[in-house]
Amino acid sequence: MMFTLTEVASLNDIQPTYRILKPWWDVFMDYLGLVMLMLAIFAMTMQITKDQVACLPCLEDQRNAPGASPNSFPQQTTQAAASSAATGDVTSTTPLMTKDLPDEVVHEIHVTHQHTSTVAEKTINQPQPTGVKTNLDYQQYIFINQICYHVALPWYSKYFPYLTLIHTLVLMVSSNFWFKYPKTSSKIEHFVSILGRCFESPWTTKALSETACEDSEENKQRLTGTSSAPKQVSLEGKDESSNVNSSTPMLGVKFSADKPITEVPSSMTILDKKDGEQAKALFEKVRKFRAHVEDSDFIYKLYVAQTIVKTVKFILILSYTSTFLAKINFKHECKPDIKQLTGYQTFFCTHNMAFMLNKLLISYMALILIYGMACLYSLFWVFRRPLKEYSFEKVREESSFSDIPDVKNDFAFLLHMVDQYDQLYSKRFGVFLSEVSENKLREISLNHEWTFEKLRQLVTRNAQDQQELHLFMLSGLPNAVFDLTDLEVLKLELIPEVRFSAKVSQMTSLQELHLCHSPAKVEQTGFAFLRDHLRCLHVKFTDVAEIPTWVYLLRSLRELNLIGNLSSENNKMIGLESMRDLRHLKTLSLKSNLTKMPTNITELSPHLIKLVVHNDGTKLLVLNSLKKMINLIELELHSCELERIPHAIFSLTNLQELDLKSNNIRTIEEIISFQHLKRLTCLKLWHNKIITIPSSIGQVKSLESLHLSHNKLESLPPALFTLPKLRHLDVGHNSITVLPPDVGLLHNLQYLAIQLQQGGGAAQASVQMHQAQGAVSGEQCAHLAARGSGSTGSAHSAGAERKLPGQTARPARKLPPAAQKRPGCGGPSLRRTACGS
């Protein structure tokens, strides 16, 4: 033999780890294949060492005799035997001729003859042989046997063992081809590796043990509730004041109040850091493997194809093998064309392996039949149910992880195969498909790393002297945050999973919350606390889906800031229709790219007093919704690409402050309509492209503050200085060359900012005046303006303090840095002050 049984059996061998993907019928077929392989090798060995035929010539007269059978050997008749015996007698009784011989020789011959006669007499008394003399020597018999082996025997008797071996090898290769093919073996190897790690992971054991604890506690409470109801401590049966938390959830384990709470072992609450990192890596591997495998069903198709090949092979073998079973005979008639060599034309032969081959063939057919039944069952199982879909419904019912998703395609098929081996593998594997499980793992690791002491060191004081904590790019919100009871401002940035538990109610000082790209979920008890205590909320997002739905239910909220993509086609998705529950909201800020004002914002009109829209350069086309915001006091429309003052603003009769900064306004002829806004005190039209101020500005008598800086003004109209209440005037960063003397008419002016262009822009002078109310008269302001406008930049470079006409000089208080020199001024700073700022 050129190979051993072990070497051939290795074709049917697979890696031990792959056995979890072998259902019982595949294992059974593997063993059947091994038995058929042993049978084939045994038949081959017997055929090589023992297989031969024995042939004898057939006489023509016997062949032609009546009643001669082709498969019956010729028998010698009694008459032939008697004739042979008579011939022997004649030979033996023939008289010896001893004439002319010496006496000694005659005597010796006579004695020998007597001895021969005696022996012949004894032989005559024995039975005579019945065989037929063929006159063939040994070499001729060997030659005839070899010729008849190839001529007389049917081909199946000669090649049956070899066919059996080939068929068996084909079946073995078909059974394990999906483990060997490169496109499937890599995925299978990866799957088995991940599955084994998930099965042995300490996190899996912990998660399932917690589920078991929950189930046992629930069952125990159910049993005690039915059998000993009076002894059961329950929130339903007693008043809340007489019952402290009867069931406290902690990391998924519930403790009943009818027994003392025992200390939880550290192994149940905190995983080893190394085990936690390995579990995190497993979650990521499972996620990537699922995305990779669910896209294709090639493994499923290959398994179905190899099962069909085995079934077709079984039918083929069984069909043609059964037809040859009757042709394996012990006796055969041979008619080789060798009469010129042996003198005979027909030979009768026997095949010594006929009986053995017949029994082996029957055994092989029985094994093939059983193998075929297994193949048919495999096909039935494959097509009986949709193997490209796998549901974890049973696992979800038995565990606390109700979010385990169903899978499809090759991933589902592999899990179905694993279930045929042991369903516990899929159950443990499902733990790593659950987001709840992953979040719970993150929570444990996060709480282990971020302790109360570490968080306390990060608390700072902001500009408003509030205690503030800023957390950035964590995996979640540490539980220790809820122990910071003095915290007032909490900023969470780039945290993918924020969860406010009931412990948030401990943060009694919390008033302001920032969620920057941090989707947040809140428990019912925690929501009740935030609903009644939170005053200011900032939400920064990329997609509107990141805005928590509970935001629109915070009835005590005073200020809401939304920063993100709120384009017009998504307005209906913002959820503004739910803002009607924000009954105390005073300030709403939208920093987005709106093309029209959301219509549902009018539901806030009864209580909203400040609206801010920063549109980031996107043109705001529709503002009709503003007309209904009758209680609005402050309105900011920044970077909205407005070309004129929107007419909807003129309906806001309670408006006190209007800011249209960074737009594209060129003319403000509509400013006369502001005379109907009797409460408008502050108008900001800075950072636009305004060329002139219409004289109708004098009709807006209620103005106290006017900002027109960073425009293209060249002069100031006299009507501007007729505003009786104007206190703050900022016309800096324009193209004004002369400060009109009419500025002295503004008796209540306290702040004036202007930048004068002199000599065709060759020199510039900045004038900033801060006037204490009642300290300087209008004439003094005019005199100051005249001197400031007529002075060159170099004349006031020393910045000396000057006494104003009619006023006793006194030391001036230092101005704020912003008032000393404004950024962008081309020349020296001239400070003029009467009483300081």
Secondary structure by P-SEA (a helix, b strand, c coil): cccccccccccccccccccccccaaaaaaaaaaaaaaaaaaaaaaaaacccbbbbbbbbccccccccccccccccccaaaaaaaaaaaaaaaacccccccccaaaaaaaaaaaaaaaaaaaaaaaccccccccccccaaaaaaaaaaaaacccccccccaaaaaaaaaaaaaaaacccccccccaaaaaaaaaaaaaaaacaaaaaaaaaaaaaaaaaaaaaaaaaacccccccccccccccccccccccccbbbbccccccccccccccccaaaaaaaaaaaaaaaaaaaaaaacaaaaaaaaaaaaaaaaaaaaaaaaaaaaccccccbbbbbccccccccccbbbbbbcaaaaaaaaaaaaaaaaaaaaaaaaaaaaaaaccccccccaaaaaaacccccccccccaaaaaaaaaaaccaaaaaaaaaaacaaaaaaaaaaaaaacccaaaaaaaccccccccbbbbbcccccccccccccccccbbbbcccccccccccccccccccbbbbccbbbbbcaaaaaaaaccccbbbbbbcccccccccccccccccbbbbbcccccccccccccccccccccccbbbbbccccccccccccccccccbbbbbcccccccccccccccccccbbbbcccccccccccccccccccbbbbcccccccccccccccccccccbbbbcccccccccccccccccccbbbbcccccccccccccccccccbbbbcccccccccccccccccccbbbbbbbcccccbbbbbbbbbccccccaaaaaaaaaaaaaccccccccbbbbbcccccccccccccccccccccccbbbbbbbcccc
